[in-house]
């Protein structure tokens, strides 16, 4: 997500300053593909936890409502500074 915000900001600002976009559509598609593949690999390589004690602890956790926001304030606090950087 951070990479997408940074790319959109870069393209928008460079179009305003130079009048031409720095990347064409194919470049943007490849950047998005590479970043999504890397994110999927990082999620898929997370170790699987088979500890039965943790399963009992996880079952006691509060369920998340469908009406809740996908991004909470903690996530936005981490995403936005990385996008600015």
Backbone as a ProteinNet text record, in pm:
[ID]
protein_1_A
[PRIMARY]
XXXXXXXXXXXXXXXXXXXXXXXXXXXXXXXXXXXXXXXXXXXXXXXXXXXXXXXXXXXXXXXXXXXXXXXXXXXXXXXXXXXXX
[TERTIARY]
81.9	0	86.6	192.5	280	344	384.9	446.1	346.8	222	121.1	97.7	91.3	72.5	192.1	312.7	432.7	438.3	402.2	405.4	300.8	180.9	75.7	116.1	174.6	219.6	330.8	426.3	537.1	487.4	397.2	344.4	265.3	182.6	100.7	187.4	284.3	368.2	457.3	509.6	593.9	512	386.6	300.5	273	256.5	234.3	358.6	475.3	599.5	650.9	663.8	725.3	623.6	501	401.3	393.9	488.3	490.8	502.5	434.1	448.9	584.5	647.3	778.1	771.4	655.5	637.7	520	530.8	413.8	333.5	226.1	136.1	205.3	288	357	452.5	523.8	612.3	533.2	419.3	337.6	283.7	244.1	195.1	304.9	425.8	535.9	572.4	572.9	602.5	498.3	372.4	265.3	277.4	308.6	323.3	437.3	551.5	666.8	635.6	575.9	547.2	442.2	342.8	240.4	296.5	384.7	445.5	533.1	610.8	694.8	611.4	499.7	411.4	350.3	308.7	249.8	352.5	475.8	580.4	608	608.6	635.8	524.1	401.1	288.8	292.3	321.2	318.2	434.5	543.5	658.6	655.5	549.6	536.8	519.8	591.7	583.9	445.1	404.6	275.4	288.9	201.2	208.2	116.7	174.2	95.3	89	121.9	121.5	-23.5	-68	-207.2	-241.4	-142.2	-170.3	-211.9	-148.9	-182.5	-318.3	-359.7	-491.3	-600.2	-581.7	-679.5	-680.8	-563.7	-556.1	-622.2	-601	-658.8	-809.8	-863.5	-1008.8	-1077.5	-1004.2	-1061.7	-1059.1	-995.3	-985.5	-1120.8	-1138.6	-1263.7	-1276.7	-1394.8	-1417.7	-1424.4	-1385.8	-1387.7	-1518.4	-1584.9	-1712.4	-1690	-1788.1	-1779	-1788.1	-1842.2	-1858.2	-1731.9	-1635.2	-1510.2	-1430.5	-1348.2	-1260.1	-1151.5	-1111.6	-1003.3	-871.5	-848.3	-727.2	-761.5	-699.5	-721.6	-618.3	-626.7	-537.7	-391.8	-366.1	-229	-169.8	-248.9	-199.8	-173.8	-266	-245.5	-123.4	-99.4	17.4	146.9	146.2	263.8	271.1	156.6	153.3	189.1	128.9	147.2	290.7	360.3	500.4	588.8	563.6	642.9	615.2	490.8	457.3	522.7	528.4	592.5	742.2	800.4	944.3	976.9
-118.3	0	125.2	121.5	238	267.4	162	180.4	241.4	199.4	253.3	401.3	441.1	582.4	663.4	611.4	683.1	698.4	594.1	600.9	699	694.8	787.7	931.7	955.5	1090.5	1136.2	1049.1	1082.3	1115.1	1033.4	1056.3	1186.4	1209.6	1331.3	1456.9	1457.1	1575.8	1599.1	1493.4	1512.5	1558.9	1516	1567.1	1715.9	1758.1	1900.3	1983.5	1932.9	2009.8	2004.7	1883.3	1868.7	1866.2	1830.8	1820.9	1683.6	1596	1460.4	1359.9	1247.9	1146.4	1076.6	1041.2	976.7	830.1	767.4	626.6	612.5	517.4	487.7	376.7	334.4	237.7	104	60.6	-67.5	-62.9	48	61.4	51.5	120.6	118	-21.7	-92.6	-229	-321	-307.3	-391.1	-357.4	-228.9	-191.9	-249.9	-241.5	-295	-447.1	-514.1	-659	-702.3	-636.5	-672.4	-649.7	-536.5	-508.1	-603.3	-640.1	-733.5	-873.6	-914.8	-1047.7	-1054.3	-949.7	-948.8	-952	-880.6	-883	-1020.8	-1084.9	-1218.2	-1319.7	-1308	-1399.7	-1381	-1256.9	-1233.9	-1287.9	-1281.5	-1336.5	-1488.5	-1546.6	-1692.7	-1761.4	-1691.9	-1756.2	-1742.4	-1686	-1676.9	-1817	-1850.6	-1987.5	-2020.5	-2143.7	-2191.3	-2231.5	-2180.7	-2206.8	-2323.7	-2431.4	-2549.6	-2570.4	-2470	-2481	-2484.8	-2593	-2601.9	-2500.3	-2455.1	-2354.8	-2223	-2186.2	-2061.3	-2069.4	-2187.5	-2201.9	-2169.2	-2211.6	-2179.8	-2030.7	-1968.3	-1824.1	-1747.6	-1791.9	-1723.1	-1737.9	-1845.4	-1863	-1768.5	-1715.8	-1622.8	-1478.8	-1452.3	-1315.7	-1263.4	-1133	-1069.9	-1071.2	-1102.9	-1104.6	-962.6	-947.3	-816.5	-803.7	-691.8	-669	-634.3	-664.7	-628.5	-478.7	-407.7	-262.8	-187.6	-257.5	-192.7	-152.1	-49.2	-5	-108	-120.6	-212.4	-158.1	-30.1	33.6	111.1	74.9	149.8	262.4	339.5	455.7	413.4	300.2	251.1	221.7	162.4	130.5	257.3	353.8	478.8	553.7	543.7	608.8	551.1	424.3	361.8	378.3	378.7	384.3	523.4	625.6	760.5	813.1	798.2	845.5	768.9	639.6	563.9	612.7	648.6	699.7	836	919.4	1050.2	1032.9	937.6	911.4	866.6
0	0	0	78.1	86.7	-48.4	-117.8	-249.3	-347	-342.8	-433.5	-407	-279.9	-246.3	-293.7	-274.2	-316.1	-468	-542	-688.9	-740.5	-686.1	-730.1	-701.1	-584.7	-550.7	-644	-671.8	-761.5	-902.1	-954	-1088.1	-1092.6	-992.9	-990.4	-981.6	-890.7	-875.6	-997.6	-1056.7	-1174.7	-1294	-1302.9	-1410.9	-1392.6	-1267.4	-1242.5	-1272.8	-1236.8	-1252.7	-1396.1	-1452.7	-1584	-1697.8	-1668.4	-1773.2	-1837.1	-1805.1	-1859.2	-1745	-1756	-1650.4	-1662.2	-1549.2	-1554.3	-1596.8	-1580.1	-1614.2	-1709.3	-1800.8	-1882	-1814.1	-1875.5	-1813.6	-1787.7	-1879.5	-1863.3	-1744.4	-1726	-1610	-1480.3	-1474.5	-1352.9	-1325.1	-1429.1	-1409.8	-1356.8	-1409.9	-1362.6	-1218.2	-1183.5	-1044.8	-950.1	-987.5	-903.9	-892.4	-1002.8	-1000.8	-908.9	-920.3	-837.3	-689.9	-655.9	-515.7	-459.8	-538.3	-490.8	-473.6	-563.1	-551.2	-426.4	-400.9	-281.8	-154.8	-152.8	-35.8	-16.8	-124.8	-114.4	-66.5	-113.1	-68	80.8	125.8	268.1	355.6	308.7	386.1	383.2	268.5	255.1	324	345.6	409.4	561.2	615.4	760.6	818	923.4	974.8	1029.7	1011.7	1058.9	1204.9	1288.8	1432.1	1468.2	1520.7	1556.6	1707.2	1783.3	1928.2	1979	2045.4	2089.7	2197.3	2274.4	2377.2	2313.7	2203.9	2136.6	2068.3	2024.3	1963.1	2064	2188.5	2292.5	2321.3	2321.3	2343.9	2229.9	2106.7	1991.5	1986.9	2038.4	2036.1	2132.5	2230.4	2327.9	2278.9	2165.2	2114.2	2069.8	2080.6	2041	1888.7	1839.7	1695.3	1641.5	1516.2	1451.1	1374.3	1391	1324.1	1177	1094.9	952.6	932.3	1029	1017.7	1057.5	1115.6	1154.1	1030.6	1047.1	938.5	913.7	787.8	754.4	808	791.1	840.9	966.9	1078.8	1201.7	1212	1318.8	1331.1	1344.6	1407.7	1420.9	1283	1193.9	1059.5	980	985.6	912.2	964.1	1095.7	1152.1	1096.6	1057.8	999.6	848.4	780	632.8	582.1	636.7	582.4	593	704.7	705.9	606.9	588.4	490.9	349.7	320.6	187.5	165.4	268.4	255.7	235.3	307	293.9	153.5
[MASK]
+++++++++++++++++++++++++++++++++++++++++++++++++++++++++++++++++++++++++++++++++++++

